[in-house]
Amino acid sequence: MKELELAAKHVKVVAEQLEMVVSRCAFVVGALRKEGRHARHESSTPASSTALCRGARRVEALRRRGVVCQALKPYLEKLIRREELSASECATALDEVLDASASPEELAAFLCLLAAKGETPAEIAALADVLLTRMVSVELEPSLLDRCVDIVGTGGDGANTINVSTCASILAAACGAKVAKHGNRSASSACGSADVLEYLGVKLDLAPDKVKQCVEEVGIGFIFAPHFHPAMKKVVEVRRKLKVRTVFNIMGPLINPARVKRAVIGVYDRNFCWVMAEAMKNLGAQHVLVVNTDGVDEFTNTGTAYVVELKDGELKEFEFDPRSIGIPRCSVDELRGGGPEYNADKLVKILKGQMPGPMEDAVVLNAGVALYAAGMADSIPSGVERARQVVREGTGAQVLERWSSLSQT
């Protein structure tokens, strides 16, 4: 019953997003009108019917001009019927997009209809697998890859906190973990991981071998997404114009170019925790914790976290209250960040052990969970205890200095 309620909530949210896109995506509108012939009694208002008719006329005009080439037509028809796509169908559809065989209108329709239906873990994993085959890889030695971890979030939660996962990644490296941090510039907040690291002196446009060297020698390397995923350029403009969340909003954590099998992944909506964990399972992950804390895409001390854990092929869900290990509650405002300069200042003070309080607590919590995911701690509490000890020693700041220096040489 709980899963059905969550699914219903997700469908409602996606339906609201789809209503917003009706006026922007002509092909989607026409497709939904086609579906409406089979479910005309579900039409909500005369206004929506008018929009559908207007959209259908625009689609016909586009077809006459040859703008819509219908490379994705078989898959769009299945999605209109709310049918799941097979892994091979997902792969073929995305290949059509990335090879420029599909029009922007078709891509927009594909993304919106997939969201309206509700993306399955198998579909998400299949799409991620295509992007993994087209990325520039960071080839880590098997023994290193086996224990390498990433701390990453989907973004989009609107919390605008400091760069908790980035700071936690550096702290985890100071604790002895190996971290392949996959990230980008800000899309929805004031400062993304790339923005703050660049301000701190970490060079972003590194070759794969240099990233590998950083991971091996310092314990952490940054994989700047645009440089390692050139294929994603084909979908950027459509995503920008749609202005609604699609499967690509949750794709980042799944397509780390180092192919890490261990991760702490934050999602902006708790309904995606199970979906993301199952997708990671399909991609062969070993130990992953997918989390949402009261709408924030990471472990925080603002509330009780909802977690889905993948470990050794098994999935389980649980709630984690940081107060159970002595971390007091705080408000989101106490974790609020700013631009690169502001966030960089906070990160350095935390890593030097000079900023006890809510921000440090959030960083220590996430670093501790990462140590657990990496197999360096047998539980979250023991991982947090180790991270707290290291942050008090201030060695995280030394790791940052070494990392910045190595990246520039």
C-alpha positions in Angstrom: 0.0 0.0 0.0 2.8 2.4 0.8 4.5 1.8 -2.6 1.1 2.5 -4.3 0.7 5.8 -2.4 4.2 6.9 -3.3 3.6 6.0 -7.0 0.3 7.9 -7.0 2.1 11.0 -5.5 4.8 10.7 -8.2 2.2 10.5 -11.0 0.4 13.6 -9.6 3.6 15.6 -9.5 4.6 14.6 -13.0 1.1 15.3 -14.3 1.4 18.9 -12.9 4.8 19.3 -14.6 3.4 17.9 -17.9 0.5 20.5 -17.8 3.2 23.2 -17.7 4.9 21.9 -20.7 1.8 21.6 -22.9 2.2 25.1 -24.3 5.9 24.7 -25.0 6.1 21.3 -26.6 4.0 21.0 -29.8 4.7 17.4 -30.4 3.8 16.3 -26.9 0.6 18.2 -27.1 -0.3 16.5 -30.4 0.6 13.1 -29.0 -1.5 13.6 -25.9 -4.4 14.7 -28.1 -4.0 11.3 -30.0 -4.2 9.6 -26.6 -7.3 11.6 -25.7 -9.3 9.8 -28.4 -9.0 6.7 -26.2 -9.7 8.5 -22.9 -11.8 11.6 -23.9 -13.8 11.5 -20.6 -10.6 12.2 -18.7 -10.2 15.6 -20.2 -10.2 18.2 -17.4 -11.2 21.6 -18.9 -12.2 23.2 -22.2 -9.0 25.3 -22.0 -6.9 22.1 -22.1 -8.9 20.9 -25.1 -8.3 24.1 -26.9 -4.5 23.8 -26.2 -4.5 20.3 -27.5 -6.2 21.3 -30.8 -3.8 24.2 -31.3 -0.9 21.9 -30.6 -2.1 19.3 -33.1 -2.3 22.0 -35.8 1.3 23.1 -35.0 2.5 19.5 -35.2 1.0 19.0 -38.6 2.7 22.2 -39.8 6.0 20.9 -38.4 5.5 17.6 -40.2 4.8 19.3 -43.5 8.0 21.3 -43.1 9.9 18.1 -42.4 10.9 19.2 -38.9 9.5 16.1 -37.2 11.2 13.1 -38.7 9.5 10.6 -36.5 12.7 8.6 -35.6 11.2 8.0 -32.2 7.6 7.3 -33.3 7.5 3.6 -32.2 8.6 4.5 -28.7 6.4 7.6 -28.4 3.4 5.4 -29.3 4.2 3.0 -26.6 4.7 5.7 -24.1 1.4 7.3 -25.0 -0.2 4.0 -24.1 1.6 4.1 -20.8 3.7 1.0 -21.8 7.2 0.4 -20.5 10.1 0.5 -22.9 12.5 -2.4 -23.0 16.2 -1.8 -22.4 17.0 -2.1 -26.1 14.2 0.3 -27.0 15.5 2.9 -24.5 19.0 2.4 -25.9 17.9 2.8 -29.5 15.8 5.8 -28.7 18.6 7.6 -27.0 21.1 6.6 -29.7 18.7 8.2 -32.3 18.8 11.4 -30.2 22.6 11.5 -29.7 23.2 10.6 -33.4 20.9 13.6 -34.4 18.4 11.3 -36.1 15.6 12.5 -33.9 14.2 16.1 -33.9 14.2 18.3 -30.8 10.4 18.0 -30.8 10.6 14.3 -30.6 13.2 14.4 -27.8 10.9 16.8 -25.9 8.0 14.4 -26.4 10.0 11.4 -25.4 11.2 13.0 -22.2 7.8 14.3 -21.1 5.9 11.2 -22.0 8.4 9.1 -20.1 8.0 11.3 -17.1 4.2 11.2 -17.3 4.3 7.5 -17.4 6.9 7.3 -14.7 10.4 6.2 -15.4 11.2 2.6 -14.3 14.6 1.7 -12.9 15.2 -0.5 -15.9 14.5 2.3 -18.3 16.7 4.7 -16.3 19.5 2.2 -16.2 19.3 1.6 -19.9 19.5 5.3 -20.8 22.4 5.7 -18.3 24.2 2.7 -20.0 24.1 4.5 -23.4 25.7 7.6 -21.9 28.3 5.5 -20.1 29.3 3.9 -23.5 29.7 7.4 -25.0 31.6 9.1 -22.2 35.3 9.8 -21.8 36.3 7.2 -19.2 38.6 7.5 -16.1 40.3 4.2 -16.0 41.1 3.3 -12.4 43.0 0.2 -11.4 40.5 -2.6 -10.4 41.8 -2.7 -6.8 41.3 1.1 -6.5 38.0 1.1 -8.2 36.7 -1.6 -5.9 36.9 0.8 -2.9 36.4 4.2 -4.7 33.3 6.2 -3.7 31.4 9.2 -4.9 29.2 11.6 -2.8 26.8 13.3 -5.2 23.3 14.7 -5.4 20.8 15.3 -8.2 20.4 19.0 -7.2 17.0 20.6 -7.7 16.0 20.7 -4.1 15.9 24.4 -3.8 17.7 24.4 -0.4 20.8 26.3 -1.6 23.0 24.9 1.2 26.8 25.1 1.2 28.6 22.5 -0.9 28.1 19.8 1.7 28.9 16.8 -0.6 32.0 18.5 -2.0 33.4 19.3 1.5 32.4 15.8 2.7 34.3 14.3 -0.3 37.5 16.1 0.8 37.0 15.0 4.4 36.4 11.4 3.3 39.7 11.5 1.4 41.4 12.9 4.5 40.0 9.8 6.3 41.7 7.5 3.8 38.9 6.9 1.3 39.4 7.2 -2.4 36.9 9.6 -4.0 36.0 10.1 -7.7 33.9 13.2 -7.4 31.6 13.7 -10.4 30.1 17.2 -10.6 29.3 20.3 -12.6 28.7 24.0 -12.3 25.5 25.2 -10.7 22.3 24.6 -12.5 19.7 25.5 -9.8 21.7 26.9 -6.9 24.2 29.8 -6.4 27.3 27.6 -6.4 27.9 24.1 -7.8 30.7 21.8 -6.9 32.8 22.9 -9.9 32.3 26.5 -9.0 33.5 26.2 -5.4 36.5 23.9 -6.3 37.6 26.3 -9.1 37.6 29.1 -6.6 39.6 27.0 -4.2 42.3 26.4 -6.9 41.4 23.0 -8.2 41.8 22.8 -12.0 38.6 21.5 -13.7 39.6 20.6 -17.2 41.9 17.7 -16.4 42.6 14.8 -18.7 41.4 11.3 -17.4 45.0 10.3 -16.5 45.4 13.4 -14.4 42.1 12.8 -12.6 43.4 9.2 -11.9 46.6 10.6 -10.6 44.8 12.8 -8.2 42.7 9.9 -6.9 45.8 7.7 -6.4 48.1 10.3 -4.8 45.8 12.6 -2.9 42.7 10.4 -2.5 40.3 12.6 -4.5 39.8 13.6 -8.1 37.2 15.8 -9.7 35.5 14.7 -12.9 34.0 17.8 -14.6 30.9 16.5 -16.3 30.9 18.6 -19.4 34.4 17.5 -20.4 33.6 13.8 -19.9 30.1 13.7 -21.4 30.3 15.5 -24.8 27.2 13.5 -26.0 25.1 15.4 -23.4 25.4 18.6 -25.5 22.8 17.1 -27.9 20.1 17.4 -25.2 21.0 20.6 -23.4 19.0 23.0 -25.5 15.8 20.9 -25.3 16.2 20.6 -21.5 16.7 24.3 -21.2 13.5 25.1 -23.1 11.3 22.5 -21.4 12.0 24.0 -18.0 10.6 20.9 -16.3 12.3 18.0 -14.6 13.0 14.9 -16.8 15.0 11.7 -16.5 18.1 13.7 -17.2 17.7 15.5 -13.8 18.5 12.3 -12.0 21.1 11.0 -14.5 24.2 12.6 -13.2 24.9 10.2 -10.2 24.4 7.2 -12.5 27.0 8.1 -15.1 30.2 8.7 -13.2 33.0 8.3 -15.8 35.1 6.4 -13.2 32.2 3.8 -13.0 32.3 3.8 -9.2 30.4 1.0 -7.6 30.0 2.7 -4.2 28.2 6.0 -3.6 26.1 8.3 -1.4 23.5 9.7 -3.6 21.0 12.5 -2.7 17.8 12.9 -4.6 15.5 16.0 -4.6 12.3 13.8 -4.1 12.2 10.8 -1.8 10.0 9.0 -4.3 13.1 8.6 -6.4 15.1 6.8 -3.7 13.9 3.3 -4.6 14.0 4.1 -8.3 17.6 5.4 -8.1 18.8 2.5 -5.9 17.2 -0.1 -8.3 18.8 1.6 -11.3 22.2 1.5 -9.6 21.6 -2.2 -8.9 20.9 -2.7 -12.6 24.2 -0.9 -13.4 26.2 -3.3 -11.2 26.7 -1.1 -8.1 28.0 -2.7 -4.9 27.1 -0.4 -2.0 25.0 2.7 -2.4 22.9 4.7 -0.1 20.2 6.9 -1.7 18.8 9.6 0.5 16.4 12.4 0.9 16.0 14.4 4.1 12.8 16.4 4.2 13.2 17.4 0.6 17.0 18.1 0.7 19.2 15.9 -1.6 21.7 14.7 1.1 22.0 13.6 4.7 21.4 16.7 6.8 20.8 17.5 10.4 17.6 19.3 9.6 15.5 16.1 10.0 15.2 12.4 9.7 16.6 11.0 6.5 14.7 8.5 4.3 17.3 6.0 2.9 17.3 3.2 0.5 20.4 1.1 0.7 21.8 -1.2 -1.9 24.4 -3.6 -0.5 25.6 -6.9 -2.0 22.6 -7.0 -4.4 20.0 -6.5 -1.7 17.8 -3.4 -1.2 16.4 -2.2 2.1 14.8 1.1 3.3 15.2 2.7 6.6 15.1 6.1 8.4 18.1 7.7 10.0 17.9 10.4 12.6 21.2 12.1 13.2 20.2 12.8 16.8 20.7 9.1 17.4 24.4 9.7 17.2 24.5 13.0 19.0 24.1 15.4 16.1 21.5 18.1 17.1 18.8 19.4 14.9 19.2 22.6 12.9 17.3 24.6 10.4 18.0 24.7 6.6 18.8 28.4 7.1 21.8 27.4 9.3 23.2 25.4 6.3 22.4 28.1 3.7 25.2 28.9 1.3 26.0 31.6 -1.1 28.3 32.2 -4.1 31.7 30.5 -4.6 33.6 32.9 -2.4 31.2 32.5 0.5 31.0 28.7 0.2 34.8 28.3 -0.2 35.4 30.3 3.0 33.0 28.0 4.9 34.6 24.8 3.4 38.1 25.8 4.3 37.1 26.7 7.9 35.3 23.4 8.3 38.2 21.4 6.9 40.6 23.2 9.3 38.4 22.3 12.2 37.6 25.9 12.9 33.9 25.9 12.4 32.0 23.7 14.8 28.3 23.8 14.5 25.5 22.8 12.1 27.6 23.1 8.8 30.4 21.0 10.2 27.9 18.5 11.5 26.3 18.1 8.0 29.7 17.6 6.4 30.9 15.1 9.0 27.6 13.2 8.7 27.9 12.8 4.9 31.6 11.9 5.1 30.8 9.3 7.7 28.2 7.7 5.5 30.7 7.7 2.6 33.2 5.8 4.7 30.5 3.3 5.4 29.7 3.0 1.7 33.4 2.6 0.9 33.8 -0.3 3.3 36.0 1.7 5.6 33.5 1.7 8.5 31.1 -1.1 9.5 28.2 1.3 10.2 27.2 4.9 9.8 27.8 5.8 13.4 31.4 4.4 13.3 32.0 6.3 10.0 30.8 9.5 11.5 33.0 9.0 14.6 36.0 8.6 12.3 35.1 11.7 10.3 34.6 13.8 13.4 38.1 12.8 14.6 39.7 13.8 11.4 37.9 17.1 11.1 39.1 18.0 14.5 42.7 17.3 13.4 42.3 19.7 10.5 43.9 17.4 8.0 41.1 17.9 5.4 42.6 21.4 4.6 46.0 19.7 3.9 44.3 17.3 1.5 42.7 20.3 -0.3 46.0 22.1 -0.6 47.8 19.0 -2.0 44.9 18.4 -4.4 44.9 22.0 -5.7 48.6 21.9 -6.2 48.6 18.6 -8.0 45.8 19.5 -10.3 47.7 22.6 -11.5 50.9 20.8 -12.4 
